[in-house]
Amino acid sequence: MSYLPLDEYNRKWIFTHQSMPVDDELLSLIKPFTQAKSAQVWNDFISANSPTADHFGSKEWPMKQSSWSNEIDWQHRWDSDNEALPDEVLEFIDWADDVTVYFCYEKYNLIETSWGTFKKTWKNFLFYDDLPILIGKKKAQALWFNSKGKVKLGSRS
């Protein structure tokens, strides 16, 4: 089994919080991985050496300056009534809504969803902004969010 039922996910509340509840149709498209599957995806696409972004080594792709082309503010949009991701993110990521994405909090905590679902629920995902990385399955582009309200736009190598 690769997925946890959302009811068993320890951060389920970020999708059901009364201030920003996600409707049931979208909730069914947000699929937390089990710890084992999370670790496998993290090892394959993020880091085989570091369990969290705080531990990345200088030779890992997220730490290379060449991986990132721009950094923009996401916090201002998150705090606003505008539900859309910042325009710069939407211009950078031109994926179809059905592209599978992985939202990677840390080695043992990843969520699979679609780009379209993420675009509608990104504010929920960023209740936890402790250096999560979003990548697309079979896509090079990546987004790396931080708790200072910034997101790096780049590509994984």
N, C-alpha and C positions, 0 to 999 in steps of 0.2 A: 504494500500500500504506500503510495507516494504522498497522499494528502491527509491532513487532519480535518475532521469536521470543524467547521468554523466555531461551533459551540465549545469545542475543546481548546481552541486557540487562546493563549494567555493574553493576547492583545485584542481580543474580539471587540472590546468596548470602544476601540477607536472607530469602528464602523457602525456602532449602535448608540453612540453617545447622543443624548437628547439634543444637544446643540447642532449636531450635523448627522442625523441618522441616514444611513444608506438604505434605499428601498430594497425590498426582498429580491427583486429580479436581478439587481446588480450584486447583492450579497452572495447569490449563488455562483457568481462568476469570479469571486475572490477566494482563491484556494491556497491556504497556508500549507507548505510542505511539512512532512514529518522532519524530525531532526536529522535522520539519516539521509533523506533526499536533499534537504537543505545543504548539508555538508558536501554532498556529491556535486551539486550545482555550483556552490561556492568554490570548491576546489577546481572544478573545470573552467570556470569563467572569471572568477574574481581573484582568488589567491590559494595556492597549494600550501602556503607557509604561515599565513596570518589568520587568526580567528575573527578579528575585528579590524575595522579601518584604522583604529588607533595603533595597530601593530604592524601596518604595512612596512615592508622594507623598501629601501631606496631603489631597488631594481625591479620592483613590481609595477605593472603598468599603471595603476592608479596614482603612483607617486612620481611618475615621469612627467615633467612639464610638457613634453611633446605630445602627451595624451590629451591635453586640454587646449581648446582654441578660444574659449571665452568663459567669463564668469559673470553671472547676472543676479539680480535680487529677486528672490521669490517671496520673501516675507511680507513685503508691501501688498502683493496680490492676495496672499493667504489671509491677511488681516482685513481685506476689503470685502465688499458684497459681490464682487465679480468672481464667478465660479470658475472661469477659464484659467488654465495655466498661463504664465507670462508669455506674451507674444513671441519673445525671442526663443523660448523653448519650442513652441509650436512651429516656428519657422525652421528651427534646427532639426527637429524630429519630424520627418515627413512620411511616417509609416501609416499604412492602412490600419483602420480601427481593429481589425482582427489579428494583428500581429501579437504573438505571445510575448509577454514581458515578465521579467523577474525583478521584483523589488526586494533588494538584499539588505536587510538590517545588519546582520552578522552571520557568521558561519552556520549557526544552528537555527536561524530565523529568517526564512525567505518565503515570499508569497508569489504565486503565479497568477496572472490575470491577463487581460488583453489590453492593448494600448488604448482602445476606446473606453474600457472600463476605468483604467487608471486616469485618463483625462477627466472623467466625470467625478472621480473620488479622490483625487490627488491630495486634497486638503486633509482627508482622513488619514491617508498614509503618512502624512507629515506631522501628525500629532507627535510622533517619535522622529526627531530630526537629528539623531546622533550618527551622522555620516552615512546614511543609506545611499546605495547605488542602484540605479535603475538601468537594466540592460534589456535589449530585445533579443529573442531567440534568433540566431542566424543573422544578427545585425551588428554592425561595428559601433554605431553611436552609443554613447553612455551619458547618463546624468548623475552627478555626484552632489548630493545636497548636504549642507552643513547647518549647524544650529545657530550660526550667525545670520541666517536668512539668505544665504547665497547658494547658487547651484552652478557647478562647473559643467560646461558643455564640451564633449570630446568624443574620442574614439578609443576603443580598447585594441590593443595590438596582440 
